[in-house]
Amino acid sequence: MGDIFVIAEHRNGEVREITFEMLQKAAELGQALACGVTAVLLAGSGEAFAEALSKRADRVLVFEDERLKTYNSDLYTGILTDLLKERQPFLTLMGHTSWGMDYAPALAVRAGTPLVTDATDILLKDGHPQVIRQMYSGKLFSRVSFAPSRGYMITVRSGAFKVDEAVERAAEVVFMDLPRNLQPPRREFLKFEDTASGDVDITQADLLVSVGRGVGEADNISLVRELAELLGGTLSCSRPVVDKNWLPKYHQVGTSGKSVRPKVYLALGISGAFQHVAGITGAGCVIAVNKDKKAPIFRVADYGIADDLFNVVEALTKVVRG
Ligand SMILES: Cc1cc2nc3c(=O)[nH]c(=O)nc-3n(C[C@H](O)[C@H](O)[C@H](O)COP(=O)(O)OP(=O)(O)OC[C@H]3O[C@@H](n4cnc5c(N)ncnc54)[C@H](O)[C@@H]3O)c2cc1C
């Protein structure tokens, strides 16, 4: 049986957390299947990344080239197609990120490997992978099986697997040659544009009072802001609140906003879509208020209040004011 391959992601000189999350799951699957875990890194200069990866894999394959300093789907697809055809891994994991969504389908077609996207969990049945995926904004879970194949490919949702910091391996690091027939890319990386950071940094807050579309209208946000201030917390929000221009972008939590790690996260009128929840996997205690008792946010909440958020905001404000 071939190894489990994990395609590493990096940005601005750092290996992205999704890579470690995939390596964590790969290690668990590798143990059950008695196969090794190989991290695959494409980078401008591989050394620093390879060291971080080597603690979490049995082998690190590094493709090093100035053109790989930043992500390019043409180069990734070209290099990985050759690698997968040659090495025939049992399973290849990629992030269900802007990278993975971009190149995984083309890679699957070219490598002739079946692909299931956006896994929130991966199980094994009779030695073959099965994928858990969410449907209807997280209200249902489906279990997807592959038709039997020599190899499988899965993109993994950010935040699906918790990284065990204690695990340390010692991988062999192998520097690889680029395929000789690698075509010049048709796309060109221009620049990263970071979101404005504004006057609050939600990533540093111990208490976040977070507001979602359930707040109804812009004027109601002042009630939540007041509560956040009384509690000594910071105001954050879900994406629709930003899209509606009720709050600036730097308040947004989630995959296209910020990942946060407060001790307490109070979610008011937030449904719990995966793009939001992925941003709070590092939160200590999650308290959710939603008038729909079936809202997906309650699945990740430590405490849940099925009520109108305005009742809760009013009651809390009264208590804190004394
Ligand atoms: C590529 C992409 C990236 C995305 N990135 C992000 C991201 O970074 N962050 C993010 O948040 N979203 C992101 N989204 C959007 C995401 O899919 C959801 O649409 C969004 O998170 C929903 O926000 P919400 O929970 O505030 O709104 P809704 O899903 O509309 O939920 C509102 C909730 O409020 C409840 N409610 C209504 N009134 C009340 C009341 N009076 N009291 C209590 N509860 C009430 C409702 O029951 C409902 O559950 C992204 C989507 C895509 C496609």
The ligand as an SDF file (V2000), in Angstrom:
LIG
                    3D

 53 58  0  0  0  0  0  0  0  0999 V2000
  -16.2530   31.5000    0.3320 C   0  0  0  0  0  0  0  0  0  0  0  0
  -17.0710   31.8780    1.5500 C   0  0  0  0  0  0  0  0  0  0  0  0
  -16.4250   32.4040    2.6450 C   0  0  0  0  0  0  0  0  0  0  0  0
  -17.1610   32.7520    3.7740 C   0  0  0  0  0  0  0  0  0  0  0  0
  -16.5060   33.2580    4.8480 N   0  0  0  0  0  0  0  0  0  0  0  0
  -17.1960   33.5420    5.9600 C   0  0  0  0  0  0  0  0  0  0  0  0
  -16.5420   34.0350    7.1200 C   0  0  0  0  0  0  0  0  0  0  0  0
  -15.3340   34.2480    7.1350 O   0  0  0  0  0  0  0  0  0  0  0  0
  -17.2890   34.2750    8.2160 N   0  0  0  0  0  0  0  0  0  0  0  0
  -18.6360   34.0780    8.2520 C   0  0  0  0  0  0  0  0  0  0  0  0
  -19.2580   34.3380    9.2990 O   0  0  0  0  0  0  0  0  0  0  0  0
  -19.2840   33.6240    7.1740 N   0  0  0  0  0  0  0  0  0  0  0  0
  -18.5950   33.3680    6.0290 C   0  0  0  0  0  0  0  0  0  0  0  0
  -19.2660   32.9560    4.9250 N   0  0  0  0  0  0  0  0  0  0  0  0
  -20.7390   32.9640    4.9430 C   0  0  0  0  0  0  0  0  0  0  0  0
  -21.3290   31.7600    5.6370 C   0  0  0  0  0  0  0  0  0  0  0  0
  -21.5200   30.7200    4.7000 O   0  0  0  0  0  0  0  0  0  0  0  0
  -22.7010   32.0940    6.2370 C   0  0  0  0  0  0  0  0  0  0  0  0
  -23.5390   32.6040    5.2340 O   0  0  0  0  0  0  0  0  0  0  0  0
  -22.6060   33.1260    7.3610 C   0  0  0  0  0  0  0  0  0  0  0  0
  -21.6670   32.7180    8.3330 O   0  0  0  0  0  0  0  0  0  0  0  0
  -23.9540   33.2580    8.0370 C   0  0  0  0  0  0  0  0  0  0  0  0
  -23.8950   34.3160    8.9250 O   0  0  0  0  0  0  0  0  0  0  0  0
  -24.9410   34.4150   10.1170 P   0  0  0  0  0  0  0  0  0  0  0  0
  -24.8700   33.1910   10.9480 O   0  0  0  0  0  0  0  0  0  0  0  0
  -24.7330   35.7300   10.7680 O   0  0  0  0  0  0  0  0  0  0  0  0
  -26.3160   34.5330    9.3200 O   0  0  0  0  0  0  0  0  0  0  0  0
  -27.4740   33.4680    9.1000 P   0  0  0  0  0  0  0  0  0  0  0  0
  -26.9500   32.1970    8.5730 O   0  0  0  0  0  0  0  0  0  0  0  0
  -28.5250   34.1800    8.3460 O   0  0  0  0  0  0  0  0  0  0  0  0
  -27.9870   33.1680   10.5850 O   0  0  0  0  0  0  0  0  0  0  0  0
  -28.6560   34.0800   11.3830 C   0  0  0  0  0  0  0  0  0  0  0  0
  -29.0830   33.3210   12.6160 C   0  0  0  0  0  0  0  0  0  0  0  0
  -29.6630   34.2090   13.5170 O   0  0  0  0  0  0  0  0  0  0  0  0
  -30.7710   33.5620   14.1350 C   0  0  0  0  0  0  0  0  0  0  0  0
  -31.6620   34.6320   14.5740 N   0  0  0  0  0  0  0  0  0  0  0  0
  -32.4330   35.4580   13.8130 C   0  0  0  0  0  0  0  0  0  0  0  0
  -33.0380   36.3610   14.5940 N   0  0  0  0  0  0  0  0  0  0  0  0
  -32.6390   36.1030   15.8690 C   0  0  0  0  0  0  0  0  0  0  0  0
  -32.9290   36.6880   17.1350 C   0  0  0  0  0  0  0  0  0  0  0  0
  -33.7220   37.7690   17.2450 N   0  0  0  0  0  0  0  0  0  0  0  0
  -32.3790   36.1280   18.2380 N   0  0  0  0  0  0  0  0  0  0  0  0
  -31.5740   35.0350   18.1680 C   0  0  0  0  0  0  0  0  0  0  0  0
  -31.2790   34.4380   16.9920 N   0  0  0  0  0  0  0  0  0  0  0  0
  -31.7830   34.9870   15.8600 C   0  0  0  0  0  0  0  0  0  0  0  0
  -31.3560   32.6670   13.0660 C   0  0  0  0  0  0  0  0  0  0  0  0
  -32.0730   31.5890   13.6610 O   0  0  0  0  0  0  0  0  0  0  0  0
  -30.0920   32.2140   12.3430 C   0  0  0  0  0  0  0  0  0  0  0  0
  -29.6120   30.9920   12.8650 O   0  0  0  0  0  0  0  0  0  0  0  0
  -18.5620   32.5860    3.7950 C   0  0  0  0  0  0  0  0  0  0  0  0
  -19.1930   32.0310    2.6920 C   0  0  0  0  0  0  0  0  0  0  0  0
  -18.4640   31.6870    1.5820 C   0  0  0  0  0  0  0  0  0  0  0  0
  -19.1690   31.1100    0.3940 C   0  0  0  0  0  0  0  0  0  0  0  0
  1  2  1  0
  2  3  1  0
  2 52  2  0
  3  4  2  0
  4  5  1  0
  4 50  1  0
  5  6  2  0
  6  7  1  0
  6 13  1  0
  7  8  2  0
  7  9  1  0
  9 10  1  0
 10 11  2  0
 10 12  1  0
 12 13  2  0
 13 14  1  0
 14 15  1  0
 14 50  1  0
 15 16  1  0
 16 17  1  0
 16 18  1  0
 18 19  1  0
 18 20  1  0
 20 21  1  0
 20 22  1  0
 22 23  1  0
 23 24  1  0
 24 25  2  0
 24 26  1  0
 24 27  1  0
 27 28  1  0
 28 29  2  0
 28 30  1  0
 28 31  1  0
 31 32  1  0
 32 33  1  0
 33 34  1  0
 33 48  1  0
 34 35  1  0
 35 36  1  0
 35 46  1  0
 36 37  1  0
 36 45  1  0
 37 38  2  0
 38 39  1  0
 39 40  1  0
 39 45  2  0
 40 41  1  0
 40 42  2  0
 42 43  1  0
 43 44  2  0
 44 45  1  0
 46 47  1  0
 46 48  1  0
 48 49  1  0
 50 51  2  0
 51 52  1  0
 52 53  1  0
M  END
$$$$
